[in-house]
């Protein structure tokens, strides 16, 4: 009996490792349409909402989903980075990544959040 219990424990641990390794790190790619007054973020996973906070800002500003996994903010004023990003994971709550998009961001560059979902 002890060997059957050990086998079951090993199978359960292996299943946990497989499930844990299936997580995907959320990334934000700065879209080609981004400029000093416009920020386009493309995510690699489906999320429900995206907001940014500029350096020194007190308020979160919502980006509008323009197409699947693509979020857009157009501003009258020049945007000031680095940018913190807050996003809503479908069925998982809000996540915040501080200063993930640098002040001198480059269109086409992908920035890692460090958050796995």
C-alpha positions in Angstrom: 0.0 0.0 0.0 2.8 2.4 0.8 4.1 2.2 -2.8 0.7 3.0 -4.2 0.4 6.1 -2.0 3.9 7.2 -3.1 2.9 6.7 -6.7 -0.2 8.7 -6.3 1.7 11.5 -4.6 4.3 11.5 -7.4 1.5 11.7 -10.1 -0.2 14.5 -8.2 3.0 16.5 -7.9 3.8 15.9 -11.6 0.3 17.2 -12.5 0.9 20.4 -10.5 4.2 21.0 -12.2 2.6 20.6 -15.6 -0.3 22.9 -14.7 2.1 25.5 -13.3 4.3 25.5 -16.4 1.3 26.2 -18.6 1.1 29.8 -17.3 1.9 32.5 -19.8 3.8 35.7 -19.0 1.7 38.8 -20.0 3.6 41.1 -22.4 2.9 44.5 -23.8 4.1 45.2 -27.3 4.1 48.9 -28.3 2.3 49.2 -31.5 3.6 50.9 -34.6 1.0 53.7 -34.3 2.5 54.9 -31.0 4.0 58.4 -30.7 4.4 61.1 -28.1 0.6 61.6 -27.9 -0.6 58.1 -28.8 0.1 54.8 -27.1 -1.0 51.5 -28.7 -0.4 48.3 -26.6 -0.8 44.8 -28.0 -1.1 42.1 -25.4 -0.2 38.4 -26.0 -3.2 37.2 -23.9 -6.8 38.1 -23.7 -7.5 40.7 -21.0 -10.6 42.7 -20.2 -9.4 46.2 -19.4 -6.1 48.1 -19.7 -5.3 51.4 -17.9 -2.0 53.3 -17.7 -0.7 55.8 -15.2 2.0 58.2 -16.3 5.0 59.1 -14.3 4.0 61.2 -11.4 0.3 60.7 -12.3 -2.4 60.1 -9.7 -5.1 58.7 -11.9 -5.4 55.7 -14.1 -6.4 56.4 -17.7 -8.3 53.8 -19.6 -7.2 52.6 -23.0 -9.8 51.6 -25.6 -9.8 48.2 -27.2 -9.4 48.9 -30.9 -9.2 45.2 -32.0 -8.6 41.9 -30.3 -5.7 42.3 -27.7 -5.0 45.8 -29.0 -5.5 48.8 -26.7 -5.2 52.5 -27.7 -4.9 55.8 -25.9 -4.8 59.1 -27.8 -4.0 62.2 -25.8 -4.1 66.0 -26.4 -1.0 66.4 -24.3 2.4 64.6 -24.7 2.4 61.4 -22.7 5.0 61.2 -20.0 6.6 57.8 -19.2 7.6 55.5 -17.7 4.1 54.0 -17.7 2.6 51.7 -15.1 -0.1 49.4 -16.5 -3.1 48.0 -14.7 -5.1 45.3 -16.4 -8.0 43.0 -15.7 -7.5 39.4 -16.3 -10.6 37.6 -17.5 -12.0 35.8 -14.4 -8.9 36.7 -12.4 -8.9 40.3 -11.0 -6.7 43.3 -11.5 -2.9 43.2 -11.9 -0.6 46.1 -11.7 2.9 46.4 -13.2 4.8 49.5 -12.3 7.0 51.3 -14.8 6.7 48.5 -17.4 6.8 50.8 -20.5 9.9 53.1 -20.3 9.8 56.8 -21.1 11.8 56.3 -24.3 9.6 53.4 -25.5 10.2 52.1 -29.1 7.4 51.1 -31.4 7.6 47.4 -32.1 9.3 46.6 -28.7 7.8 44.0 -26.4 7.9 44.6 -22.6 7.5 41.8 -20.1 5.2 42.3 -17.2 6.7 39.6 -14.9 3.1 38.4 -14.3 2.0 34.9 -15.4 -1.6 34.0 -16.0 
